[in-house]
Structure formats: structure tokens, C-alpha cells
């Protein structure tokens, strides 16, 4: 029996090593196809928004004109360049006192 044990040990010592397999992988990046997008022309709508300011030309005593820009305060009221408040569009005479000569 000792010979069987020694023989089996000797046989496994001389046996070929297990086979190794090498696996090689390759990474492939796939890009999606380019898709063309066609936009339809859009129709444009013009909306007129009232300006928050209004330019008033004041006539001076020598006949020259000077622009005065008034801000709308809502409700038909206006605010002058120096912060003065008008309850309606001011007259040429009112503005000439402050901005004209």
C-alpha cells in the first residue's frame, strides 16, 4: 500500500500544471449617429410696449428747444428728472420754470 501512496504522490508531482487561458478584452466606444434637426421658421409678432419715459421738448424764451425726459408714474402721473411729481402731463410753462430759460 505504501507503493500506491508514493506512486500517486509522484504522479501528481509530475503531472502537467493546469492550463491557463488568457482572455483579452477590447473596449469599443460607439457614438450615436448624428441626427439632423430642421427647424421650421417661426412667425414673429410685434408687440409695442409703451416706454416708461416720455421726452417733452420745452421751448425757451429765445425760441430754442430743450428735451426734458419724464418718467411715467402710473395713473396718468409723471415724475420729472429732479424728482418733482406732476399729476398729469406738465405744460411747457411748468417745465420751462425748472429746465428752460
BATORFI-431168 format. One record per residue (C-alpha): residue in one letter; x, z, y. Coordinates in steps of 0.5 Angstrom, whole numbers. Layout:
BEGIN
SITE  code      u      w      v
SITE     a      X      Z      Y
...
END
This chain:
BEGIN
SITE  code      u      w      v
SITE     x      0      0      0
SITE     x      6      1      5
SITE     x      8     -6      4
SITE     x      1     -8      6
SITE     x      1     -4     12
SITE     x      8     -6     14
SITE     x      6    -13     13
SITE     x      0    -13     17
SITE     x      4    -10     23
SITE     x     10    -15     22
SITE     x      5    -21     22
SITE     x      1    -18     28
SITE     x      8    -17     32
SITE     x     10    -25     30
SITE     x      3    -27     32
SITE     x      3    -32     38
SITE     x      1    -29     44
SITE     x     -7    -30     46
SITE     x     -8    -37     50
SITE     x     -8    -36     58
SITE     x    -12    -41     62
SITE     x    -11    -43     69
SITE     x    -17    -44     73
SITE     x    -16    -48     79
SITE     x    -22    -48     85
SITE     x    -22    -52     91
SITE     x    -27    -50     97
SITE     x    -30    -56    100
SITE     x    -34    -56    106
SITE     x    -40    -60    107
SITE     x    -42    -62    114
SITE     x    -49    -63    115
SITE     x    -51    -71    117
SITE     x    -51    -72    125
SITE     x    -58    -73    127
SITE     x    -60    -77    133
SITE     x    -65    -74    137
SITE     x    -69    -78    142
SITE     x    -73    -75    148
SITE     x    -79    -78    151
SITE     x    -79    -79    158
SITE     x    -82    -73    162
SITE     x    -87    -74    167
SITE     x    -86    -71    174
SITE     x    -91    -67    178
SITE     x    -89    -66    185
SITE     x    -91    -59    188
SITE     x    -91    -58    195
SITE     x    -89    -50    197
SITE     x    -90    -48    204
SITE     x    -84    -46    207
SITE     x    -83    -38    208
SITE     x    -81    -40    215
SITE     x    -83    -45    221
SITE     x    -79    -48    226
SITE     x    -82    -48    233
SITE     x    -79    -51    239
SITE     x    -79    -48    245
SITE     x    -79    -52    252
SITE     x    -74    -48    257
SITE     x    -75    -49    265
SITE     x    -70    -54    265
SITE     x    -74    -59    260
SITE     x    -69    -58    254
SITE     x    -72    -55    248
SITE     x    -69    -50    243
SITE     x    -71    -48    236
SITE     x    -74    -41    234
SITE     x    -75    -40    227
SITE     x    -81    -35    225
SITE     x    -82    -32    218
SITE     x    -89    -32    215
SITE     x    -91    -25    214
SITE     x    -98    -27    211
SITE     x   -105    -27    213
SITE     x   -103    -31    219
SITE     x    -98    -27    222
SITE     x    -91    -28    224
SITE     x    -84    -25    225
SITE     x    -79    -27    230
SITE     x    -71    -28    229
SITE     x    -70    -21    232
SITE     x    -76    -17    228
SITE     x    -81    -18    233
SITE     x    -88    -18    230
SITE     x    -94    -24    232
SITE     x   -101    -23    230
SITE     x   -101    -31    230
SITE     x    -97    -37    231
SITE     x    -94    -35    238
SITE     x    -95    -39    244
SITE     x    -89    -43    248
SITE     x    -89    -38    254
SITE     x    -89    -32    249
SITE     x    -82    -35    246
SITE     x    -79    -37    252
SITE     x    -79    -30    255
SITE     x    -75    -28    249
SITE     x    -71    -34    247
SITE     x    -71    -39    253
SITE     x    -69    -39    260
END
